[in-house]
Amino acid sequence: MPPPEGPIPKPDLPNLTERQRLRALQASGRLRPNPALGQNFLVEERLLERIVSAADIQPGDRVLEIGPGIGSLTHFLLETGARISCVELDAALAVLLGERFADMPASRFDLAVGDFLRYNFDPGGGVDPGAFRIVANLPYYLTSEAVARVLTRLPAFRCAVFTIQKEAAERLGRGPGSKSYGPLSCLVRWMGAWRVLFPVPKSAFSPIPDVESVVVRLDPDPARFSDPDRRLAFFAFLQQAFSSRRKTLANSLAASGAHGSRIRVHDLLGPAASAARAEDLSPDILHDLFLRLT
């Protein structure tokens, strides 16, 4: 059914459950979930509360929410007394968010409209890593890129709590020797502890997705964030190291040309590391080898 002509009235949505709010917005014609943007909105309030609880948020903490959608999770995050910074790609959703939280002071809520993959978080004069948390219901298509962005570009944070596809969570938690162990899972393991907390049933979303979801938490070591340029360089090194799983580490790195000739790479790595494959080496060993080459 096409949207009605002329100005669309703003629905009165006080005291609605998140599921009712979503239905009201859809019925008004102001919201049409976009599958291309992975818009499966999490609207089960019990699970939203559980996600917020998993982030251990305290009053006055700073929280970054990626892709807030209609603000279901944002609402519960604000109830903690924290300051919530949101990044939303969909301009139409940003309008709805602005209306929903119009009475919230700027010291408690701010919204950036744009692509998180190009977003630079400014702590505004510095923020205690212990008081900075990240929470998001990540679109499935964006999971790997968003996690990589968090780990390579953002300042140190206490924890990140993500709702993501179950398969992606398992892949990102893999270690050496697994075929799913790759540049990003290696970076995740090097940065900190990655845990699957609890499942999220399909029925908790609207529209209902085709895949299973879980909530995960990453607790990083703040010391790993001391030099953002080095974090990014280490991730680029891992991408080179895992670029061809059939090749030895020395051959994969030499093929990129970033570290000189194969002889130089072999000499710097040493015989044992040169003959190994990246997928068989732990994150700490790979980081030590990265330091040797740079």
C-alpha positions as CSV (number, residue, x, y, z in Angstrom):
1,M,0.0,0.0,0.0
2,P,1.5,3.4,-1.0
3,P,2.0,6.0,1.8
4,P,-0.8,8.6,2.0
5,E,-0.4,11.9,0.2
6,G,0.4,15.1,2.0
7,P,2.0,15.5,5.4
8,I,2.1,12.3,7.5
9,P,0.8,12.9,11.0
10,K,3.2,12.2,13.8
11,P,1.8,9.3,15.8
12,D,1.2,9.8,19.5
13,L,3.4,7.0,21.0
14,P,3.5,7.5,24.8
15,N,3.6,4.5,27.1
16,L,3.7,2.0,24.3
17,T,5.8,-1.2,24.4
18,E,8.6,-1.3,21.8
19,R,6.6,-3.8,19.7
20,Q,3.5,-1.5,19.8
21,R,5.6,1.5,19.0
22,L,7.1,-0.2,15.9
23,R,3.6,-1.3,14.7
24,A,2.3,2.3,15.2
25,L,5.1,3.8,13.2
26,Q,4.6,1.2,10.4
27,A,0.8,1.8,10.4
28,S,1.4,5.6,10.1
29,G,3.5,5.1,7.0
30,R,6.5,6.7,8.6
31,L,8.6,3.6,8.9
32,R,9.3,0.9,6.3
33,P,12.1,-1.4,7.4
34,N,14.9,-1.6,4.7
35,P,16.2,-5.1,4.3
36,A,19.2,-3.7,2.4
37,L,20.3,-2.0,5.6
38,G,19.7,-5.0,7.8
39,Q,16.8,-3.4,9.6
40,N,15.6,-6.1,11.9
41,F,14.5,-4.2,15.0
42,L,15.0,-5.9,18.4
43,V,11.8,-5.1,20.3
44,E,11.5,-7.7,23.0
45,E,11.8,-5.6,26.2
46,R,13.0,-8.4,28.5
47,L,16.0,-9.0,26.1
48,L,16.7,-5.3,25.7
49,E,16.9,-5.0,29.5
50,R,19.2,-8.0,29.6
51,I,21.5,-6.6,27.0
52,V,21.8,-3.3,28.9
53,S,22.5,-5.2,32.1
54,A,25.3,-7.2,30.4
55,A,27.2,-3.9,29.7
56,D,27.5,-3.0,33.4
57,I,26.6,0.6,32.7
58,Q,26.8,3.1,35.6
59,P,25.3,6.6,35.9
60,G,27.6,9.1,34.1
61,D,29.3,6.5,31.9
62,R,29.6,7.2,28.2
63,V,28.0,4.7,25.8
64,L,28.3,4.5,22.0
65,E,25.3,2.9,20.3
66,I,25.8,1.8,16.7
67,G,22.6,1.8,14.6
68,P,19.9,2.7,17.2
69,G,17.0,2.2,14.7
70,I,13.8,3.3,16.4
71,G,15.5,3.8,19.7
72,S,14.3,0.6,21.5
73,L,17.7,-0.1,23.0
74,T,18.5,3.6,23.4
75,H,15.5,4.0,25.7
76,F,16.8,1.4,28.1
77,L,20.4,2.7,27.9
78,L,19.2,6.1,28.9
79,E,17.5,4.7,31.9
80,T,20.9,3.8,33.3
81,G,21.8,7.5,33.7
82,A,24.6,7.2,31.2
83,R,25.3,9.6,28.3
84,I,24.4,7.9,25.0
85,S,26.0,8.8,21.7
86,C,24.2,7.2,18.7
87,V,25.3,6.8,15.1
88,E,22.5,6.1,12.6
89,L,22.9,5.7,8.9
90,D,19.2,6.0,7.9
91,A,18.2,9.7,7.9
92,A,14.5,8.8,8.2
93,L,15.2,6.8,11.4
94,A,17.3,9.7,12.7
95,V,14.2,11.9,12.4
96,L,12.2,9.5,14.5
97,L,15.0,9.2,17.0
98,G,15.2,13.0,17.3
99,E,11.5,13.2,17.9
100,R,11.4,10.4,20.4
101,F,14.2,11.8,22.6
102,A,13.6,15.5,21.9
103,D,13.2,16.2,25.6
104,M,16.6,14.6,26.5
105,P,19.3,17.2,27.2
106,A,22.4,17.2,25.0
107,S,24.5,16.1,28.1
108,R,22.6,12.8,28.0
109,F,21.9,12.1,24.4
110,D,23.4,13.0,21.1
111,L,22.9,11.7,17.6
112,A,25.2,11.6,14.6
113,V,23.7,10.8,11.2
114,G,26.1,8.9,8.9
115,D,28.0,5.7,8.3
116,F,29.6,4.3,11.4
117,L,32.4,2.9,9.2
118,R,33.4,6.5,8.5
119,Y,32.6,7.8,12.0
120,N,35.4,9.1,14.2
121,F,34.5,9.0,17.9
122,D,35.6,12.2,19.7
123,P,35.5,11.7,23.5
124,G,35.2,15.4,23.9
125,G,38.3,16.2,25.9
126,G,39.1,12.6,27.0
127,V,37.1,9.8,28.6
128,D,38.1,7.2,31.1
129,P,38.3,3.9,29.3
130,G,36.6,2.3,32.3
131,A,33.6,4.5,31.8
132,F,33.3,4.1,28.0
133,R,31.2,1.2,26.7
134,I,29.8,0.2,23.3
135,V,26.4,-1.4,22.8
136,A,24.7,-2.3,19.5
137,N,22.3,-4.5,17.7
138,L,24.6,-4.8,14.6
139,P,23.1,-5.3,11.1
140,Y,24.3,-8.7,10.0
141,Y,25.9,-7.4,6.8
142,L,28.0,-4.9,8.9
143,T,29.3,-7.2,11.7
144,S,32.8,-7.8,10.6
145,E,33.4,-4.3,9.3
146,A,31.9,-2.7,12.5
147,V,34.0,-4.9,14.9
148,A,37.1,-4.1,12.9
149,R,36.4,-0.4,13.1
150,V,35.8,-0.6,16.8
151,L,39.1,-2.4,17.4
152,T,41.3,-0.4,15.1
153,R,39.9,3.2,15.2
154,L,38.1,3.9,18.5
155,P,39.7,4.9,21.8
156,A,40.1,2.4,24.6
157,F,36.8,1.1,26.1
158,R,35.7,-1.0,29.0
159,C,33.5,-3.4,27.0
160,A,31.5,-3.9,23.9
161,V,28.2,-5.8,23.9
162,F,26.9,-6.7,20.5
163,T,23.8,-8.6,19.2
164,I,25.0,-10.4,16.1
165,Q,24.4,-13.4,13.9
166,K,25.2,-16.7,15.8
167,E,27.4,-17.9,12.9
168,A,29.5,-14.6,13.0
169,A,29.9,-14.9,16.8
170,E,31.3,-18.4,16.4
171,R,33.6,-17.4,13.6
172,L,35.0,-14.4,15.5
173,G,35.7,-16.6,18.5
174,R,37.8,-19.2,16.7
175,G,41.4,-19.8,17.6
176,P,44.5,-21.2,15.9
177,G,44.0,-24.4,13.9
178,S,40.5,-23.6,12.9
179,K,39.6,-22.8,9.3
180,S,37.5,-19.9,10.6
181,Y,40.5,-18.4,12.3
182,G,41.5,-15.3,10.3
183,P,42.6,-11.7,10.5
184,L,39.6,-10.4,12.5
185,S,39.2,-13.3,14.9
186,C,43.0,-13.1,15.6
187,L,42.7,-9.4,16.3
188,V,39.7,-10.0,18.5
189,R,41.6,-12.6,20.6
190,W,44.7,-10.4,20.8
191,M,42.6,-7.4,22.0
192,G,40.8,-9.2,24.8
193,A,38.2,-11.8,25.9
194,W,35.3,-12.6,23.6
195,R,32.3,-14.4,25.1
196,V,28.9,-15.5,23.9
197,L,26.5,-14.5,26.6
198,F,23.0,-15.7,25.6
199,P,20.9,-16.5,22.5
200,V,18.3,-14.2,21.1
201,P,15.2,-15.9,19.5
202,K,14.1,-14.8,16.0
203,S,10.7,-13.8,17.5
204,A,12.4,-11.0,19.4
205,F,12.9,-9.1,16.1
206,S,10.6,-7.4,13.7
207,P,10.8,-8.2,10.8
208,I,11.8,-11.7,11.9
209,P,15.3,-12.6,10.5
210,D,16.2,-15.8,8.7
211,V,19.2,-16.6,11.0
212,E,19.9,-17.2,14.7
213,S,21.3,-14.4,16.8
214,V,23.3,-14.2,20.1
215,V,24.6,-11.5,22.4
216,V,28.4,-11.3,22.8
217,R,30.7,-9.3,25.0
218,L,34.3,-8.2,24.3
219,D,36.4,-7.1,27.2
220,P,39.6,-5.6,25.8
221,D,42.9,-4.9,27.4
222,P,43.1,-1.1,27.5
223,A,46.9,-1.3,27.0
224,R,46.3,-2.6,23.5
225,F,44.8,0.8,22.6
226,S,47.9,2.9,23.4
227,D,48.7,3.5,19.7
228,P,45.9,3.6,17.2
229,D,48.2,3.7,14.2
230,R,49.9,0.5,15.4
231,R,46.6,-1.3,15.9
232,L,45.6,-0.5,12.3
233,A,49.1,-1.6,11.0
234,F,48.8,-4.9,13.0
235,F,45.4,-5.6,11.4
236,A,46.9,-4.9,7.9
237,F,49.7,-7.3,8.8
238,L,47.2,-10.0,9.7
239,Q,45.3,-9.5,6.5
240,Q,48.6,-10.1,4.6
241,A,49.5,-13.1,6.8
242,F,46.2,-14.8,6.2
243,S,45.9,-13.8,2.5
244,S,46.7,-17.3,1.2
245,R,46.1,-20.2,3.6
246,R,48.1,-22.6,1.5
247,K,51.2,-20.5,1.6
248,T,53.7,-20.3,4.5
249,L,53.8,-17.1,6.5
250,A,57.0,-16.0,4.9
251,N,55.6,-16.4,1.4
252,S,52.3,-14.7,2.2
253,L,54.1,-11.7,3.7
254,A,56.7,-11.5,0.9
255,A,54.0,-11.7,-1.8
256,S,52.4,-8.4,-0.4
257,G,55.7,-6.6,-1.0
258,A,55.1,-4.6,2.2
259,H,58.1,-6.1,4.1
260,G,60.7,-6.5,1.4
261,S,62.0,-9.6,-0.3
262,R,61.3,-13.2,0.8
263,I,64.8,-13.5,2.0
264,R,64.5,-10.5,4.3
265,V,61.1,-11.7,5.6
266,H,62.6,-15.2,6.2
267,D,65.6,-13.8,8.0
268,L,63.5,-11.5,10.3
269,L,60.9,-14.2,11.1
270,G,63.4,-17.0,11.6
271,P,63.2,-20.6,10.2
272,A,60.3,-21.9,12.4
273,A,58.0,-19.0,11.9
274,S,58.8,-18.7,8.2
275,A,57.7,-22.3,7.6
276,A,54.5,-22.0,9.6
277,R,51.1,-20.9,8.3
278,A,49.4,-18.0,9.9
279,E,46.3,-20.1,10.8
280,D,48.5,-22.2,13.1
281,L,50.0,-19.4,15.1
282,S,48.5,-17.7,18.2
283,P,47.7,-14.0,18.2
284,D,50.6,-13.2,20.6
285,I,53.1,-15.0,18.4
286,L,51.7,-13.2,15.3
287,H,52.0,-9.9,17.1
288,D,55.6,-10.6,18.1
289,L,56.4,-11.4,14.5
290,F,54.7,-8.1,13.4
291,L,56.9,-6.2,15.8
292,R,60.0,-7.9,14.3
293,L,59.0,-6.8,10.8
294,T,58.1,-3.2,11.7
